[in-house]
Amino acid sequence: MKITIKTIILIAFIVILQSCVSTKLTIRNIDDNAPSPVLVTSERFLVTEYTSNKKYGYDPDYPVNVFYRNTKDENLNATRYLNALKGPNGEEIFYIKIETCCPFPSKRTDMGAGLLDVYEISWKGQSKPVRLYINIYEKGYLYIPIGFTAKK
């Protein structure tokens, strides 16, 4: 049997993918029974409840779970969520997706794995930007993380 370059690349890709994906789901706040978010506008969710969990959004085991499968743009629900937030004193926030990380097993993707998106968020007068972990593949209750307020 002749082994081609394509075969070697495919095998290498599969090995790398399997080694990167955790075999155990560590995300603690997935809830398929969470209600679908309410839209205030086509660009913003209504998020009114504050979390008391200091890890919510700040820790990869407690990401903001915005679930995108009902939209055509996988980043749309993350944007809608971030557009619902303000800084601690009502400041306008600025955000940018800076990386993806933290592979986890997921039945909601064709690959069988998902990645978390990491957003850097800043506002005027802030000394250091903060990072929030957002999971676009799974559902969960949407809260306002500690250190943020809700857009009215």
Secondary structure, DSSP 8 states (H G I E B T S, - for coil): ----HHHHHHHHHHHHHHHHS-SS-------TTS---EEEETTEEE---B---TTTTTSTTS-EEB--TTSSSTTHHHHHHHTTEE-TTS---EEEEEEEEEEEE-TTSTTSEEEEEEEEEE-TT-SS-EEEEEESSSB----B-TT-EE--
